[in-house]
Amino acid sequence: MKENGPILGIICCANAIMHKEVISLPKSMTGYAKVERLSKEYRISCELKTLNSRYLNIELNCPSFLSSREIELTKLIQRYIKRGKVSLRLFVEFLVPPTEALRIDFGLAKVYYDGLEELVTKLGIPEPVNLDHLLRFRELVKFELSEEREEHIWNICEEVVEEALRKLDAEREREGQQLSRQLRTIMEGLSALAEKLRETADDALPSLRVKLREQIQQLLSNAQIDANLFENLIAMSLQKLDIREEIDRLETHLSKTMELLSSKEAVGNHLDFLAQEILRELNTMLSKSEDVGLIDLALRGKVLISQFREQVQNLE
């Protein structure tokens, strides 16, 4: 993350006054892991890849004889991953050919062959019927493992997949730590900026009150008006330009954001929502402020929260 000028100064100042120790951190949504298990009979490998996504989206690519295990695979993935696009590729290579698993329906093959022969004869097609034509009927040849062997292979696959998930989880945690540090640095910069906003707003109130008084007196000219009514009019006008309430809400959002950045839960969506609320408060300050210093600080805050929102999209 790159910063420049005054923004970098705010962040450096914040680093000196805020506690930076992180006990636990959210995870990145991106990661990759591959695990292979080799035995005398099988070579089994699992490849996992995760990408950013607003919701949990799981794509499974596994051998057809394990299609009945897709629900179990999905539940296993959900134990480790809460958000993101997950792509799982599971390979099973038989090093000892399981010839007993091949099932050929010879009766049905004979029916198809005779039917094709009759079709060729009646239509006068010069090409004879061959094996390639028969193999297009997928129901003729099936690969069916016994329940015992399928269960044995699945037990190995389950171990391999879980090992890959643990490996992936560790990588996502490492990336999450780096990302969280960057996000915390931005939040610390915004916290320091919020303090400067409050100081500047407090300092600007007296001069703003005087300015409003002069403007209202000029508008009323020589008109007679009750003193209490006049003061109430100034107070109402001042309230519309006072941004201290927005600063209070901004500091509340910043505090909650820092709390979430120390969580191992899937907080990416919550953090993105808070970033929107922070931006809303800064925009309100800009629309209400007439002080050049306040406007400058609010604009710096918008730069920081834009960087935060861009980075937070990578968190689970």
Backbone torsions as a table, in degrees:
resi	resn	phi	psi	omega
1	MET	NA	131.4	-176.7
2	LYS	-107.3	138.0	175.7
3	GLU	-128.6	164.6	176.7
4	ASN	-148.3	158.5	170.4
5	GLY	51.8	-132.4	-173.8
6	PRO	-61.4	-33.6	-178.4
7	ILE	-62.8	-43.5	178.2
8	LEU	-62.0	-37.0	178.6
9	GLY	-64.2	-40.4	178.4
10	ILE	-63.2	-43.6	-178.6
11	ILE	-64.8	-43.7	180.0
12	CYS	-62.7	-39.4	178.2
13	CYS	-63.5	-42.3	-179.2
14	ALA	-64.6	-39.2	-179.3
15	ASN	-59.5	-30.8	-177.2
16	ALA	-77.6	-22.2	-173.6
17	ILE	-111.5	-8.5	-175.9
18	MET	-113.5	147.5	-179.3
19	HIS	-77.7	127.4	-170.8
20	LYS	-110.2	1.7	-177.7
21	GLU	-68.2	133.9	-179.9
22	VAL	-119.0	120.4	-178.8
23	ILE	-81.4	-48.2	179.1
24	SER	-140.6	151.6	-172.4
25	LEU	-136.3	151.3	174.4
26	PRO	-69.0	168.7	-174.6
27	LYS	-104.2	155.7	172.5
28	SER	-75.3	153.6	177.0
29	MET	-84.9	-16.1	-176.0
30	THR	-98.9	140.6	179.0
31	GLY	-177.7	167.2	180.0
32	TYR	-148.9	142.3	177.2
33	ALA	-154.4	147.6	176.7
34	LYS	-143.0	133.4	-179.9
35	VAL	-133.2	137.6	179.2
36	GLU	-128.1	139.2	177.6
37	ARG	-123.5	127.0	-176.3
38	LEU	-119.5	131.7	174.9
39	SER	-134.3	-175.2	179.3
40	LYS	-66.5	-29.7	-174.4
41	GLU	-101.1	-30.4	-171.4
42	TYR	-136.8	153.3	164.0
43	ARG	-120.8	112.5	-176.5
44	ILE	-117.2	130.2	179.7
45	SER	-136.2	149.2	177.9
46	CYS	-129.4	129.9	178.5
47	GLU	-119.7	125.3	-177.9
48	LEU	-121.8	136.0	176.9
49	LYS	-139.3	134.0	178.2
50	THR	-124.3	142.3	-179.9
51	LEU	-132.5	169.8	179.6
52	ASN	-67.3	138.8	174.6
53	SER	-161.4	148.3	-178.2
54	ARG	-67.2	-34.5	-179.8
55	TYR	-123.0	176.8	176.4
56	LEU	-82.4	120.1	-178.3
57	ASN	-129.7	114.3	-173.0
58	ILE	-111.4	127.3	174.7
59	GLU	-115.3	123.9	-177.9
60	LEU	-112.5	134.2	175.4
61	ASN	-131.9	101.0	-176.1
62	CYS	-139.0	164.7	-179.3
63	PRO	-56.7	147.2	-175.9
64	SER	-60.5	-33.0	-178.1
65	PHE	-73.2	-5.7	175.8
66	LEU	-110.6	13.3	-178.4
67	SER	-61.4	-28.6	179.0
68	SER	-70.8	-10.6	-178.4
69	ARG	-97.8	7.1	-175.1
70	GLU	-64.6	-35.0	178.2
71	ILE	-65.2	-41.5	178.1
72	GLU	-64.8	-39.2	177.3
73	LEU	-62.9	-42.7	-180.0
74	THR	-62.1	-44.6	179.2
75	LYS	-64.2	-36.8	178.5
76	LEU	-64.0	-43.4	178.1
77	ILE	-63.3	-41.6	-177.9
78	GLN	-64.7	-21.3	176.0
79	ARG	-68.1	-25.9	-175.8
80	TYR	-107.9	-28.3	-172.0
81	ILE	-126.1	130.4	-177.9
82	LYS	-106.7	-25.2	-177.0
83	ARG	-151.8	145.6	179.3
84	GLY	124.4	169.6	176.7
85	LYS	-93.8	120.8	-176.2
86	VAL	-113.1	126.6	176.3
87	SER	-116.5	118.6	179.5
88	LEU	-117.1	127.5	176.8
89	ARG	-120.9	119.1	-178.0
90	LEU	-115.9	122.2	-177.7
91	PHE	-114.8	137.7	174.2
92	VAL	-127.9	116.6	178.1
93	GLU	-110.1	127.0	179.4
94	PHE	-88.6	111.4	178.7
95	LEU	-79.8	-23.7	171.7
96	VAL	-114.1	112.2	-174.1
97	PRO	-56.3	124.5	178.3
98	PRO	-86.1	72.2	-174.8
99	THR	-59.5	-27.8	-178.5
100	GLU	-70.2	-13.5	-177.9
101	ALA	-85.0	-11.4	-178.7
102	LEU	-82.0	125.3	-179.2
103	ARG	-120.1	119.4	178.3
104	ILE	-115.6	126.1	178.4
105	ASP	-88.9	88.5	-175.9
106	PHE	-65.8	-35.7	179.2
107	GLY	-62.3	-46.5	179.1
108	LEU	-67.5	-34.9	177.9
109	ALA	-62.5	-39.9	179.3
110	LYS	-64.6	-39.1	178.5
111	VAL	-62.9	-46.6	179.2
112	TYR	-63.1	-43.2	-177.6
113	TYR	-62.3	-47.8	-179.9
114	ASP	-61.6	-40.1	179.7
115	GLY	-64.9	-41.0	179.1
116	LEU	-68.3	-38.5	177.2
117	GLU	-60.4	-43.3	179.3
118	GLU	-65.3	-39.8	179.0
119	LEU	-63.2	-44.6	179.4
120	VAL	-61.4	-42.8	-178.0
121	THR	-66.1	-48.2	-176.5
122	LYS	-68.0	-33.6	-179.0
123	LEU	-91.4	-5.8	179.0
124	GLY	67.4	34.8	-179.8
125	ILE	-79.2	125.6	-175.2
126	PRO	-71.0	-21.8	-176.5
127	GLU	-79.3	129.6	179.7
128	PRO	-79.2	160.0	176.9
129	VAL	-73.1	133.1	179.2
130	ASN	-131.9	-178.9	-176.0
131	LEU	-63.7	-34.9	-180.0
132	ASP	-59.3	-38.2	178.5
133	HIS	-64.3	-41.6	-178.2
134	LEU	-69.1	-35.4	-177.3
135	LEU	-70.1	-10.7	175.5
136	ARG	-72.8	-17.2	175.3
137	PHE	-90.0	98.9	-169.4
138	ARG	-64.2	-24.2	-177.0
139	GLU	-74.5	-7.3	-179.7
140	LEU	-74.5	-35.5	-177.5
141	VAL	-122.2	123.6	-178.8
142	LYS	-128.2	151.9	176.7
143	PHE	-112.7	108.8	-175.7
144	GLU	-129.3	116.4	176.9
145	LEU	-87.9	154.7	174.1
146	SER	-68.1	157.2	-179.3
147	GLU	-58.9	-38.5	-178.9
148	GLU	-64.6	-45.8	-179.0
149	ARG	-68.6	-41.6	179.4
150	GLU	-60.9	-42.2	179.1
151	GLU	-63.8	-40.3	178.8
152	HIS	-63.2	-45.7	179.3
153	ILE	-64.7	-41.5	-179.5
154	TRP	-62.2	-39.9	179.7
155	ASN	-60.2	-39.9	177.4
156	ILE	-67.9	-44.6	-179.7
157	CYS	-60.2	-41.6	-179.1
158	GLU	-61.0	-42.1	178.1
159	GLU	-64.2	-42.3	-179.4
160	VAL	-64.9	-44.4	-179.3
161	VAL	-63.0	-43.6	-178.9
162	GLU	-66.6	-37.7	176.5
163	GLU	-62.9	-40.8	177.7
164	ALA	-64.7	-38.5	178.6
165	LEU	-65.3	-40.5	177.8
166	ARG	-64.5	-41.1	178.4
167	LYS	-64.1	-43.8	177.5
168	LEU	-62.6	-42.7	-179.0
169	ASP	-60.8	-41.2	179.2
170	ALA	-63.5	-40.8	178.8
171	GLU	-66.4	-41.2	179.4
172	ARG	-65.4	-33.8	176.9
173	GLU	-67.2	-42.3	179.2
174	ARG	-62.4	-45.7	178.9
175	GLU	-66.1	-36.0	178.7
176	GLY	-63.8	-36.3	177.9
177	GLN	-62.5	-46.2	179.4
178	GLN	-63.3	-44.4	-178.6
179	LEU	-65.8	-41.3	-179.7
180	SER	-64.3	-37.4	177.7
181	ARG	-62.0	-42.2	178.2
182	GLN	-63.2	-43.2	-178.4
183	LEU	-67.5	-38.4	178.2
184	ARG	-65.2	-37.3	177.8
185	THR	-61.8	-41.9	177.8
186	ILE	-63.7	-44.5	179.7
187	MET	-62.8	-38.1	178.0
188	GLU	-64.2	-38.5	176.1
189	GLY	-63.6	-39.8	178.6
190	LEU	-69.2	-35.0	177.8
191	SER	-64.7	-44.0	176.5
192	ALA	-62.9	-38.2	179.5
193	LEU	-66.3	-37.9	178.9
194	ALA	-62.8	-38.1	176.6
195	GLU	-62.6	-42.5	178.8
196	LYS	-66.0	-36.6	177.1
197	LEU	-60.9	-44.0	-179.3
198	ARG	-64.9	-44.6	179.1
199	GLU	-60.5	-45.3	-178.1
200	THR	-66.8	-40.4	179.4
201	ALA	-64.1	-41.7	178.5
202	ASP	-64.1	-42.0	-180.0
203	ASP	-68.3	-30.5	-175.3
204	ALA	-81.6	-18.3	-174.6
205	LEU	-61.6	-47.2	-179.5
206	PRO	-58.7	-47.5	-179.7
207	SER	-66.4	-32.6	178.5
208	LEU	-67.7	-38.0	178.4
209	ARG	-63.0	-44.2	179.0
210	VAL	-62.6	-43.2	-179.2
211	LYS	-62.0	-43.7	179.1
212	LEU	-64.1	-41.8	179.9
213	ARG	-59.3	-43.8	-179.6
214	GLU	-66.4	-41.2	-179.4
215	GLN	-65.0	-42.3	-179.0
216	ILE	-68.5	-41.1	177.5
217	GLN	-61.5	-38.8	179.5
218	GLN	-66.8	-38.5	179.2
219	LEU	-68.3	-39.8	-178.9
220	LEU	-77.6	-19.7	179.9
221	SER	56.3	-123.1	-176.5
222	ASN	-96.6	10.7	-177.8
223	ALA	-65.8	142.8	179.1
224	GLN	-83.1	129.4	-179.9
225	ILE	-143.8	140.0	179.8
226	ASP	-58.0	138.4	-176.8
227	ALA	-61.1	-42.5	179.3
228	ASN	-63.8	-41.6	178.5
229	LEU	-63.3	-38.7	179.0
230	PHE	-63.3	-44.3	-179.9
231	GLU	-66.5	-38.2	177.2
232	ASN	-63.5	-37.4	179.0
233	LEU	-65.0	-40.2	177.2
234	ILE	-65.1	-43.9	-179.2
235	ALA	-62.0	-42.8	179.2
236	MET	-63.8	-41.9	179.2
237	SER	-66.4	-39.4	179.7
238	LEU	-66.3	-36.5	-179.9
239	GLN	-62.9	-36.3	179.8
240	LYS	-68.1	-23.2	-178.6
241	LEU	-103.1	-4.7	-177.7
242	ASP	-80.7	126.0	-177.0
243	ILE	-105.8	10.2	-176.7
244	ARG	-64.9	-31.9	176.6
245	GLU	-65.4	-40.3	176.6
246	GLU	-65.4	-36.3	177.9
247	ILE	-65.8	-39.5	177.1
248	ASP	-58.7	-47.3	-179.8
249	ARG	-66.5	-38.4	177.8
250	LEU	-59.2	-46.0	-179.4
251	GLU	-65.6	-34.6	176.5
252	THR	-64.2	-44.7	178.6
253	HIS	-63.3	-40.3	-179.8
254	LEU	-65.3	-40.6	179.1
255	SER	-63.5	-44.1	179.1
256	LYS	-65.1	-38.1	179.1
257	THR	-63.2	-44.7	178.3
258	MET	-62.6	-36.4	177.9
259	GLU	-63.9	-44.0	-179.0
260	LEU	-68.0	-30.6	179.5
261	LEU	-70.7	-7.4	175.3
262	SER	-108.6	24.5	-178.1
263	SER	-113.7	147.8	175.3
264	LYS	-91.6	0.0	178.9
265	GLU	-75.6	168.1	176.2
266	ALA	-78.9	98.2	-171.5
267	VAL	-113.1	6.0	-174.8
268	GLY	-56.6	-46.6	-179.6
269	ASN	-64.3	-41.3	179.7
270	HIS	-64.0	-41.7	179.1
271	LEU	-65.3	-38.3	178.3
272	ASP	-64.3	-40.0	177.5
273	PHE	-63.1	-44.7	179.3
274	LEU	-62.6	-37.1	178.5
275	ALA	-62.5	-38.5	176.6
276	GLN	-63.5	-40.7	179.5
277	GLU	-66.6	-39.0	177.3
278	ILE	-62.4	-44.1	178.4
279	LEU	-62.4	-37.7	178.7
280	ARG	-61.3	-44.0	-179.8
281	GLU	-64.5	-40.7	179.6
282	LEU	-65.0	-40.1	178.1
283	ASN	-64.7	-38.9	177.7
284	THR	-63.8	-41.2	177.2
285	MET	-59.9	-42.8	-179.9
286	LEU	-62.4	-39.7	-177.8
287	SER	-72.4	-26.2	-177.5
288	LYS	-93.3	-24.8	-171.0
289	SER	-80.2	141.6	171.9
290	GLU	-115.2	-12.4	-179.8
291	ASP	-79.3	130.4	-177.7
292	VAL	-61.8	-39.2	179.9
293	GLY	-63.4	-42.0	178.7
294	LEU	-65.3	-41.9	179.6
295	ILE	-62.0	-42.5	179.9
296	ASP	-62.4	-44.1	179.9
297	LEU	-65.1	-41.7	179.7
298	ALA	-64.4	-37.2	178.0
299	LEU	-66.6	-39.6	176.5
300	ARG	-62.7	-38.8	177.9
301	GLY	-62.5	-37.6	178.7
302	LYS	-65.0	-35.9	176.8
303	VAL	-63.4	-45.4	-178.2
304	LEU	-66.1	-44.1	-177.3
305	ILE	-70.8	-26.6	174.3
306	SER	-66.9	-40.2	176.1
307	GLN	-65.4	-38.6	178.9
308	PHE	-62.7	-46.9	-178.0
309	ARG	-63.1	-35.8	178.8
310	GLU	-66.1	-41.9	-178.1
311	GLN	-74.5	-35.2	-173.5
312	VAL	-69.6	-16.9	178.4
313	GLN	-63.3	-17.5	-179.0
314	ASN	-89.2	-6.1	-178.1
315	LEU	-88.7	143.1	177.5
316	GLU	-66.2	NA	NA
